[in-house]
Amino acid sequence: MSFKLLHFQSIWQRLHLWAGFPYLSLLMWILPLLLFNSGHSSLMAHDEGLYAWRSRQMFESGDWINPWSEPHHKTPGPYWLIASSYKLFGISETSVRLPSMILGIFSVILIYEIGKILLNQKIAWLAAAILSLEFLWLQYCRLGTPDVPMIFLVLLAIFCLLKAEINPKFRYFHSLIVGICFGLGFLVRSFMIFLPMMALLPYLIWEHRRHHHLGNPTLYIGFLVGLTPTFVWLWLSFSRYGNDSIAELLNFVFRLGSHDRGDKGILFYLWNVPIKAFPWFFFSLLGLFLACRRPIPRYHLILVGFPLTLFVEISLFSTRLPHYSLLLYPFIAMLAAVGLDWLGKIFRWGDGELGRTITPSPHLRKITRNLSYIFGILGILLLLAGAIALIGGSGDIRRYATLALALGSGWLILPLVWLGRYRFDRNFLSPNYWLAGWLIPAWLALAVAGSHGLLSDYNPDIRTFLAQPAIAQVLQNNPIHFVKVGGKTGVLLDFYTPHHGKDADTISELPAYSYAWVCAKPETALSTPHRLLGAVQKYRLIQVLPH
């Protein structure tokens, strides 16, 4: 038995020393979180449904410029990505989300590469692992929206800026890639790409004498190359609609910048980001303090300056939505990794390995002890609440009960590791075990959430309604008209209806024996004789009868 154990340890050590091990481990870490589901999927309204439906129109019509018969207010990059996925894999929820999933994985790898340059390999791996566990980030990696593709391009641009400094021999090539990334970013996210570009200005201007990025002509050549698809699209759209195509782009940005949607004040992100990035946001504050106390030479304006500048920009921007802050999450992960790594050194205080950023003190180890006890108590409370809900609850309550049980049992790792090391002298319980006590509970909770469909099945009532044999047969074999259908549910009905008829204001405009989606609220719309086939939310599927 001892020989087998030694042999296993030898294999593990050799695998750990393999250069590809960090990438393989990160892939194995994030893939289950992206793939776990309940076996059912349904799109999220409103944005994901809109991108899915518009991309389907583009794919089915064969018009990849503007299939909507009027000037569009967004650049077509996201639609091209999803429509290309349709072409390769067919029309489905998976095809809608596949581009974001793939680029989300590459983004995690990029954070690891950027972290190795800015910090060190251990903190870089920890940052990539934490990014995978940030709820809002993982959620949008599983949604068919342009946010993650744009973030991938920005991270690739930052990585190439750093590589241009490290390898001056290839600086022109890397600068070309930087420009292409920002140019393609405009294709994917329109004028929103200028927010991260401006957030990089402190680094580009303040450190210009050292890296000379702004004086590199290939940066601007690359930007023009990246903008070429957008210029071609604008020209072809201009040939149809004239100046209206450009005016729509500008008006949309003006509307976003001049109207506050949902009465979200300037302090919106101060409470929204900590909630969506719990508990990593609070570790990132510690990491921010440590990074400001001992600035990282040359790269301080990227690790600290970029996220702070971006935070100010999105806070001043009038339209404030949770996903506008997504680009902050990779940097929250890096700063949280800095904070957690320092706490790990505090945990090992008995071995004399404190971080260099703060003077050693006998009281510092109480920080890790108190954190372990606090989250251990929270874990016990979650276990009790989950057990009660599991026994007495039903339906959705039980799904959240298992989520509480997974998170609560995971958080018990923290006090158990601390007690085992410092009360029962189990010295093999190194700081890595304690750090795992933070990562594993979050991974388990998100894995359970994915398995219950909480990250993939956003409208199960619509899915189950459309899956009924009688309804599915009607939808598959007949064109369905739309009578005053709109809103979030209307977007989903657009996507999930295979054969579209015409849009109408009243049922009387439709031929006898035809089928239609109608809104159930305006009673005047239902005055024409009809047969009700079913209803979902505020819409009804009917068959028009002759007078």
C-alpha positions as CSV (number, residue, x, y, z in Angstrom):
1,M,0.0,0.0,0.0
2,S,2.8,2.4,0.9
3,F,4.5,1.6,-2.5
4,K,1.3,2.5,-4.4
5,L,0.9,5.7,-2.4
6,L,4.5,6.7,-3.1
7,H,4.0,5.9,-6.8
8,F,0.8,8.0,-6.9
9,Q,2.6,10.9,-5.3
10,S,5.4,10.6,-7.8
11,I,3.0,10.7,-10.7
12,W,1.2,13.7,-9.2
13,Q,4.5,15.6,-8.7
14,R,5.5,15.0,-12.3
15,L,2.1,16.1,-13.5
16,H,2.2,19.2,-11.3
17,L,5.6,20.1,-12.8
18,W,4.3,19.7,-16.4
19,A,4.1,23.1,-18.1
20,G,0.5,22.4,-19.3
21,F,-0.8,21.5,-15.9
22,P,-2.1,25.0,-15.0
23,Y,-4.1,25.2,-18.2
24,L,-5.5,21.7,-17.9
25,S,-6.5,22.2,-14.3
26,L,-8.2,25.5,-15.1
27,L,-10.1,23.8,-18.0
28,M,-11.2,21.0,-15.8
29,W,-12.2,23.6,-13.2
30,I,-14.4,25.7,-15.4
31,L,-15.9,23.2,-17.9
32,P,-18.3,21.6,-15.4
33,L,-19.5,25.0,-14.3
34,L,-20.3,25.9,-17.9
35,L,-21.8,22.5,-18.9
36,F,-23.8,21.4,-15.9
37,N,-27.6,21.8,-16.4
38,S,-30.9,20.1,-15.6
39,G,-31.2,18.7,-19.1
40,H,-33.5,21.6,-20.2
41,S,-32.6,25.1,-21.4
42,S,-34.6,28.2,-22.2
43,L,-33.4,31.7,-23.1
44,M,-33.3,34.7,-20.8
45,A,-35.5,37.6,-21.8
46,H,-34.9,40.3,-22.7
47,D,-31.3,40.7,-24.1
48,E,-30.4,37.1,-24.8
49,G,-33.7,36.5,-26.5
50,L,-33.3,39.6,-28.7
51,Y,-29.8,38.5,-29.8
52,A,-31.0,35.0,-30.5
53,W,-34.0,36.1,-32.5
54,R,-32.2,38.8,-34.5
55,S,-29.4,36.3,-35.3
56,R,-32.0,33.8,-36.4
57,Q,-33.5,36.3,-38.8
58,M,-30.1,37.0,-40.2
59,F,-29.3,33.3,-40.6
60,E,-32.6,32.3,-42.2
61,S,-32.9,35.3,-44.5
62,G,-29.3,35.1,-45.7
63,D,-29.0,38.8,-45.3
64,W,-26.0,39.4,-43.0
65,I,-26.1,43.1,-43.3
66,N,-29.5,44.2,-42.2
67,P,-32.4,41.7,-42.3
68,W,-34.8,44.0,-40.3
69,S,-35.9,46.3,-43.1
70,E,-34.9,49.4,-41.2
71,P,-31.6,50.9,-39.8
72,H,-30.4,49.1,-36.8
73,H,-29.0,50.7,-33.7
74,K,-26.2,48.2,-32.9
75,T,-23.2,46.9,-34.8
76,P,-23.7,43.3,-36.1
77,G,-20.7,41.5,-34.4
78,P,-22.8,39.6,-31.9
79,Y,-25.4,38.6,-34.5
80,W,-22.6,37.4,-36.8
81,L,-21.2,35.2,-34.0
82,I,-24.5,33.6,-33.1
83,A,-25.6,33.2,-36.7
84,S,-22.3,31.5,-37.5
85,S,-22.9,29.2,-34.6
86,Y,-26.4,28.4,-36.0
87,K,-24.8,27.6,-39.4
88,L,-22.4,25.1,-37.7
89,F,-24.6,23.5,-35.1
90,G,-28.2,24.4,-35.9
91,I,-30.6,26.7,-34.2
92,S,-30.8,26.0,-30.4
93,E,-30.1,27.5,-27.1
94,T,-26.7,25.8,-27.0
95,S,-25.8,27.5,-30.3
96,V,-26.8,30.9,-28.9
97,R,-24.6,30.5,-25.9
98,L,-21.6,28.6,-27.4
99,P,-19.6,31.7,-28.5
100,S,-19.8,33.2,-25.0
101,M,-18.8,29.9,-23.4
102,I,-15.7,29.4,-25.6
103,L,-14.5,33.0,-25.2
104,G,-15.2,32.8,-21.5
105,I,-12.8,29.9,-21.2
106,F,-10.2,31.8,-23.2
107,S,-10.7,34.8,-21.0
108,V,-10.0,32.7,-17.9
109,I,-6.8,31.5,-19.5
110,L,-5.9,35.2,-20.4
111,I,-6.3,36.2,-16.8
112,Y,-3.9,33.5,-15.8
113,E,-1.4,34.8,-18.4
114,I,-1.8,38.4,-17.4
115,G,-1.5,37.5,-13.7
116,K,1.8,35.6,-14.3
117,I,3.2,38.8,-15.8
118,L,1.8,41.2,-13.2
119,L,2.1,39.0,-10.1
120,N,3.3,35.4,-10.0
121,Q,2.1,32.0,-11.2
122,K,0.4,30.9,-8.0
123,I,-1.6,34.2,-7.7
124,A,-2.3,34.0,-11.4
125,W,-3.9,30.6,-11.1
126,L,-5.8,31.6,-8.1
127,A,-7.1,34.7,-9.9
128,A,-8.3,32.6,-12.9
129,A,-10.0,30.1,-10.5
130,I,-11.8,33.0,-8.7
131,L,-12.9,34.5,-11.9
132,S,-14.7,31.3,-12.8
133,L,-16.5,31.4,-9.5
134,E,-17.9,35.0,-9.7
135,F,-21.6,34.5,-10.2
136,L,-22.3,37.3,-12.6
137,W,-19.3,36.4,-14.7
138,L,-20.2,32.7,-14.9
139,Q,-23.8,33.6,-15.7
140,Y,-22.9,35.7,-18.7
141,C,-20.4,33.1,-19.9
142,R,-23.6,31.0,-20.3
143,L,-25.7,33.7,-22.0
144,G,-25.8,34.6,-25.7
145,T,-24.8,38.3,-25.3
146,P,-21.9,40.4,-26.5
147,D,-20.4,41.1,-23.1
148,V,-18.0,38.2,-22.7
149,P,-16.8,38.4,-26.4
150,M,-15.9,42.1,-25.8
151,I,-14.2,41.4,-22.5
152,F,-12.1,38.6,-24.2
153,L,-10.9,41.2,-26.8
154,V,-10.0,43.7,-24.1
155,L,-8.1,41.1,-22.1
156,L,-6.3,39.9,-25.2
157,A,-5.3,43.5,-26.0
158,I,-4.0,44.1,-22.4
159,F,-2.0,40.8,-22.6
160,C,-0.5,41.9,-26.0
161,L,0.4,45.3,-24.5
162,L,2.3,43.5,-21.7
163,K,4.0,41.1,-24.1
164,A,5.1,44.0,-26.3
165,E,7.0,45.3,-23.2
166,I,8.5,42.0,-22.4
167,N,9.5,41.0,-25.9
168,P,10.6,44.2,-27.7
169,K,11.6,42.1,-30.7
170,F,7.9,41.4,-31.4
171,R,6.5,44.7,-30.2
172,Y,5.1,45.6,-33.7
173,F,3.3,42.3,-34.0
174,H,1.8,42.6,-30.5
175,S,0.8,46.2,-31.0
176,L,-0.9,45.2,-34.3
177,I,-3.0,42.6,-32.4
178,V,-3.9,45.3,-29.7
179,G,-5.3,47.6,-32.4
180,I,-7.2,44.7,-34.1
181,C,-8.7,43.8,-30.8
182,F,-10.1,47.3,-30.1
183,G,-11.3,47.6,-33.7
184,L,-13.2,44.3,-33.5
185,G,-14.4,45.4,-30.1
186,F,-16.3,48.2,-31.9
187,L,-17.9,45.6,-34.2
188,V,-19.0,43.6,-31.1
189,R,-20.0,46.3,-28.7
190,S,-20.2,49.5,-30.6
191,F,-19.2,52.7,-28.7
192,M,-19.0,50.8,-25.4
193,I,-15.5,49.6,-26.4
194,F,-14.2,53.2,-25.8
195,L,-14.8,52.8,-22.0
196,P,-12.0,50.2,-21.5
197,M,-9.9,52.1,-24.1
198,M,-10.1,55.3,-22.0
199,A,-9.5,53.3,-18.8
200,L,-6.1,52.2,-20.3
201,L,-5.1,55.8,-20.9
202,P,-3.5,56.4,-17.5
203,Y,-1.1,53.4,-18.2
204,L,-0.6,54.4,-21.8
205,I,0.2,58.0,-21.1
206,W,1.9,57.9,-17.7
207,E,4.2,55.1,-18.7
208,H,4.7,56.2,-22.3
209,R,8.4,57.1,-21.9
210,R,9.1,53.4,-21.0
211,H,6.9,51.4,-23.4
212,H,6.2,53.9,-26.2
213,H,2.9,52.1,-27.1
214,L,1.2,55.3,-28.3
215,G,4.1,56.0,-30.6
216,N,3.9,52.6,-32.3
217,P,2.3,53.0,-35.8
218,T,1.2,49.4,-36.0
219,L,-1.2,50.0,-33.1
220,Y,-3.2,52.4,-35.2
221,I,-2.9,50.3,-38.4
222,G,-4.3,47.3,-36.4
223,F,-7.1,49.5,-35.2
224,L,-8.1,50.4,-38.7
225,V,-7.8,46.7,-39.8
226,G,-10.1,45.8,-36.9
227,L,-12.6,48.5,-37.9
228,T,-12.7,47.3,-41.5
229,P,-15.7,44.9,-41.0
230,T,-17.6,47.7,-39.4
231,F,-16.8,50.1,-42.2
232,V,-17.9,47.6,-44.8
233,W,-21.2,47.0,-42.8
234,L,-21.8,50.7,-42.5
235,W,-21.1,51.3,-46.2
236,L,-23.6,48.5,-47.2
237,S,-26.1,49.8,-44.7
238,F,-25.6,53.3,-45.9
239,S,-26.3,52.2,-49.5
240,R,-29.8,51.1,-48.3
241,Y,-30.8,53.7,-45.7
242,G,-28.4,56.6,-46.2
243,N,-27.4,58.6,-43.2
244,D,-30.0,56.9,-41.0
245,S,-27.8,53.9,-40.4
246,I,-25.1,56.0,-38.8
247,A,-27.6,58.2,-37.0
248,E,-29.2,55.2,-35.4
249,L,-25.8,54.1,-33.9
250,L,-25.2,57.6,-32.5
251,N,-28.7,58.1,-31.2
252,F,-28.6,54.8,-29.3
253,V,-25.5,55.8,-27.5
254,F,-26.9,59.3,-26.8
255,R,-30.1,57.7,-25.3
256,L,-28.0,55.4,-23.1
257,G,-25.8,58.3,-21.9
258,S,-28.7,60.7,-21.2
259,H,-31.3,58.5,-19.5
260,D,-31.2,56.6,-16.2
261,R,-33.0,53.3,-16.7
262,G,-34.6,52.0,-13.5
263,D,-33.7,55.0,-11.3
264,K,-30.3,53.6,-10.5
265,G,-28.2,56.3,-8.9
266,I,-24.5,57.0,-9.2
267,L,-23.8,54.7,-6.2
268,F,-25.5,51.7,-7.9
269,Y,-22.3,49.7,-8.5
270,L,-21.1,50.3,-5.0
271,W,-23.7,47.9,-3.7
272,N,-24.5,45.8,-6.8
273,V,-20.9,44.6,-7.5
274,P,-20.2,43.5,-4.0
275,I,-23.4,41.4,-4.0
276,K,-22.7,39.8,-7.4
277,A,-19.1,39.2,-6.6
278,F,-19.5,38.0,-3.0
279,P,-17.3,37.1,-1.2
280,W,-14.5,37.9,-3.7
281,F,-15.1,41.6,-3.8
282,F,-14.2,42.0,-0.1
283,F,-11.0,40.1,-0.7
284,S,-10.3,42.3,-3.6
285,L,-10.5,45.4,-1.3
286,L,-7.7,43.8,0.8
287,G,-5.8,43.1,-2.4
288,L,-6.3,46.7,-3.5
289,F,-5.0,48.0,-0.2
290,L,-1.9,45.7,-0.5
291,A,-1.3,46.7,-4.1
292,C,-1.6,50.4,-3.2
293,R,0.7,50.0,-0.2
294,R,3.4,48.3,-2.3
295,P,2.7,49.3,-5.9
296,I,3.8,46.8,-8.5
297,P,6.6,48.3,-10.6
298,R,5.6,49.2,-14.2
299,Y,2.2,47.6,-14.0
300,H,0.4,49.3,-11.2
301,L,-1.7,51.4,-13.5
302,I,-3.1,48.2,-15.1
303,L,-3.8,46.2,-12.0
304,V,-5.1,49.1,-10.0
305,G,-5.5,52.1,-12.3
306,F,-7.5,50.4,-15.0
307,P,-10.4,49.0,-12.8
308,L,-10.6,52.2,-10.8
309,T,-10.9,54.3,-13.9
310,L,-13.4,52.0,-15.4
311,F,-15.5,52.0,-12.2
312,V,-15.6,55.8,-12.3
313,E,-16.6,55.7,-16.0
314,I,-19.5,53.3,-15.7
315,S,-20.7,55.1,-12.5
316,L,-20.9,58.4,-14.4
317,F,-22.6,56.8,-17.4
318,S,-26.3,57.5,-17.0
319,T,-27.5,54.0,-17.9
320,R,-26.4,51.7,-15.1
321,L,-27.0,48.0,-15.5
322,P,-25.3,45.0,-13.7
323,H,-23.6,43.6,-16.8
324,Y,-22.0,47.0,-17.6
325,S,-19.6,46.2,-14.7
326,L,-18.6,42.8,-16.1
327,L,-15.2,44.0,-17.2
328,L,-14.4,44.8,-13.6
329,Y,-14.7,41.2,-12.6
330,P,-11.4,39.9,-14.0
331,F,-9.6,42.6,-12.0
332,I,-11.7,41.9,-8.9
333,A,-10.5,38.3,-9.3
334,M,-6.8,39.3,-9.6
335,L,-7.0,41.7,-6.6
336,A,-8.9,39.0,-4.6
337,A,-6.2,36.6,-5.4
338,V,-3.6,39.0,-4.0
339,G,-5.6,39.4,-0.8
340,L,-6.2,35.6,-0.4
341,D,-2.5,34.9,-1.1
342,W,-1.5,37.3,1.7
343,L,-4.1,35.7,4.1
344,G,-2.6,32.3,3.2
345,K,0.8,33.6,4.4
346,I,-0.8,34.9,7.5
347,F,-2.3,31.4,8.0
348,R,1.3,30.0,7.9
349,W,2.6,32.6,10.4
350,G,3.9,29.8,12.6
351,D,6.3,28.8,9.8
352,G,7.7,32.4,9.6
353,E,6.4,33.0,6.1
354,L,4.5,36.3,6.3
355,G,4.0,38.5,3.3
356,R,6.4,41.4,2.9
357,T,3.7,44.1,2.6
358,I,2.8,44.3,6.3
359,T,5.0,44.1,9.4
360,P,4.6,40.7,11.2
361,S,2.4,40.8,14.3
362,P,1.3,38.1,16.7
363,H,-2.3,39.3,16.2
364,L,-2.4,38.8,12.4
365,R,-3.2,35.2,12.6
366,K,-6.4,36.1,14.3
367,I,-7.6,37.4,11.0
368,T,-7.7,33.9,9.4
369,R,-9.0,32.4,12.6
370,N,-11.9,34.9,12.8
371,L,-12.7,34.5,9.1
372,S,-12.7,30.7,9.5
373,Y,-15.1,30.8,12.4
374,I,-17.4,33.4,10.9
375,F,-17.9,31.5,7.7
376,G,-18.1,28.2,9.6
377,I,-21.0,29.7,11.6
378,L,-22.6,30.9,8.3
379,G,-22.1,27.4,6.9
380,I,-23.9,25.8,9.9
381,L,-26.8,28.3,9.5
382,L,-27.1,27.5,5.8
383,L,-27.1,23.8,6.6
384,L,-29.9,24.2,9.1
385,A,-31.9,26.4,6.7
386,G,-31.3,24.0,3.8
387,A,-32.3,21.0,5.8
388,I,-35.5,22.6,7.0
389,A,-36.4,23.8,3.5
390,L,-35.6,20.4,2.0
391,I,-37.9,18.6,4.4
392,G,-40.8,21.1,4.5
393,G,-40.4,22.8,1.1
394,S,-41.5,21.8,-2.4
395,G,-40.6,22.7,-6.0
396,D,-38.3,25.7,-6.3
397,I,-37.7,25.9,-2.6
398,R,-36.0,22.5,-2.6
399,R,-33.7,23.5,-5.5
400,Y,-32.5,26.4,-3.4
401,A,-32.3,24.2,-0.3
402,T,-29.7,21.9,-2.0
403,L,-27.8,25.0,-3.0
404,A,-27.7,26.1,0.7
405,L,-26.6,22.6,1.7
406,A,-23.7,22.6,-0.8
407,L,-22.5,26.0,0.2
408,G,-22.9,25.5,3.9
409,S,-21.1,22.1,4.0
410,G,-18.3,23.6,1.9
411,W,-17.8,26.6,4.3
412,L,-17.2,24.1,7.2
413,I,-13.9,23.3,5.6
414,L,-12.5,26.6,6.8
415,P,-12.8,26.1,10.6
416,L,-12.0,22.4,10.3
417,V,-8.7,23.2,8.6
418,W,-7.8,25.9,11.1
419,L,-8.7,23.7,14.1
420,G,-6.9,20.8,12.6
421,R,-3.7,22.7,12.2
422,Y,-3.6,24.8,15.3
423,R,-5.6,22.8,17.8
424,F,-4.7,19.2,16.8
425,D,-1.3,19.8,15.3
426,R,-2.1,18.4,11.9
427,N,0.8,20.3,10.2
428,F,0.0,18.7,6.8
429,L,-2.9,21.1,6.6
430,S,-1.0,23.8,4.7
431,P,-2.4,27.2,3.6
432,N,-3.4,25.6,0.3
433,Y,-6.0,23.6,2.2
434,W,-7.3,26.8,3.7
435,L,-7.4,28.5,0.3
436,A,-9.3,25.5,-1.0
437,G,-11.8,26.0,1.7
438,W,-12.8,29.3,-0.1
439,L,-12.8,27.9,-3.6
440,I,-14.5,24.6,-3.2
441,P,-17.8,25.8,-1.5
442,A,-18.3,28.4,-4.3
443,W,-17.6,25.8,-6.9
444,L,-20.0,23.3,-5.3
445,A,-22.7,25.9,-5.0
446,L,-22.4,27.0,-8.7
447,A,-22.3,23.4,-9.8
448,V,-25.5,22.6,-8.0
449,A,-27.1,25.8,-9.4
450,G,-26.1,24.7,-12.9
451,S,-27.4,21.2,-12.3
452,H,-30.8,22.6,-11.2
453,G,-31.1,24.7,-14.3
454,L,-30.7,28.0,-12.5
455,L,-28.0,29.1,-15.0
456,S,-29.6,27.8,-18.2
457,D,-33.4,27.4,-17.8
458,Y,-34.6,30.9,-17.3
459,N,-38.2,30.5,-18.6
460,P,-39.3,26.9,-17.8
461,D,-43.0,27.8,-18.1
462,I,-42.6,28.8,-21.7
463,R,-40.4,25.8,-22.4
464,T,-42.9,23.3,-21.0
465,F,-45.9,25.0,-22.7
466,L,-44.3,24.9,-26.1
467,A,-43.2,21.2,-25.5
468,Q,-46.8,20.0,-25.2
469,P,-47.5,17.7,-28.1
470,A,-50.6,19.5,-29.4
471,I,-48.9,22.9,-29.2
472,A,-45.6,21.7,-30.7
473,Q,-47.5,20.1,-33.6
474,V,-49.4,23.3,-34.4
475,L,-46.2,25.4,-34.3
476,Q,-44.2,23.0,-36.5
477,N,-46.8,22.6,-39.2
478,N,-48.4,26.1,-39.5
479,P,-47.3,29.7,-39.8
480,I,-48.1,31.6,-36.7
481,H,-49.3,35.2,-36.9
482,F,-48.5,37.8,-34.2
483,V,-51.2,40.2,-32.9
484,K,-49.7,42.9,-30.8
485,V,-47.1,40.7,-29.4
486,G,-44.2,42.5,-27.6
487,G,-42.3,42.7,-24.4
488,K,-39.9,40.1,-22.9
489,T,-42.2,37.2,-23.4
490,G,-42.9,38.3,-27.0
491,V,-39.2,38.2,-27.8
492,L,-39.0,34.5,-26.6
493,L,-42.1,33.6,-28.7
494,D,-40.4,35.2,-31.7
495,F,-37.4,32.9,-31.3
496,Y,-39.3,29.7,-30.4
497,T,-41.9,30.0,-33.1
498,P,-40.5,28.1,-36.1
499,H,-42.7,29.6,-38.8
500,H,-43.7,33.2,-38.6
501,G,-46.8,34.6,-40.3
502,K,-47.5,38.3,-40.4
503,D,-47.8,41.0,-37.7
504,A,-51.4,42.3,-37.2
505,D,-53.2,44.8,-35.0
506,T,-56.4,42.7,-34.7
507,I,-57.5,39.2,-35.2
508,S,-60.0,40.3,-37.8
509,E,-57.1,41.0,-40.2
510,L,-56.2,37.3,-40.2
511,P,-57.7,34.6,-42.5
512,A,-60.0,31.9,-41.1
513,Y,-58.5,28.8,-39.6
514,S,-55.1,30.5,-39.2
515,Y,-53.2,30.5,-36.0
516,A,-51.9,33.4,-34.0
517,W,-50.3,34.6,-30.8
518,V,-52.4,37.3,-29.2
519,C,-52.1,39.3,-26.0
520,A,-54.7,38.3,-23.5
521,K,-55.2,41.8,-22.0
522,P,-56.9,43.9,-24.6
523,E,-60.3,42.2,-24.8
524,T,-61.1,44.0,-28.1
525,A,-58.5,42.0,-29.8
526,L,-60.4,38.8,-28.9
527,S,-63.8,39.9,-30.3
528,T,-63.4,37.8,-33.5
529,P,-64.5,34.1,-33.1
530,H,-61.6,31.9,-32.2
531,R,-60.5,28.7,-30.5
532,L,-58.1,28.9,-27.6
533,L,-55.3,26.3,-27.8
534,G,-53.4,27.4,-24.7
535,A,-52.0,30.3,-22.8
536,V,-48.6,31.1,-21.4
537,Q,-48.0,34.2,-19.2
538,K,-50.0,37.0,-20.8
539,Y,-50.2,35.5,-24.3
540,R,-52.6,33.0,-25.9
541,L,-52.2,30.7,-28.9
542,I,-55.5,30.7,-30.8
543,Q,-57.0,29.5,-34.1
544,V,-59.2,32.0,-35.9
545,L,-62.7,30.7,-36.7
546,P,-64.9,32.0,-39.6
547,H,-67.7,34.4,-38.7
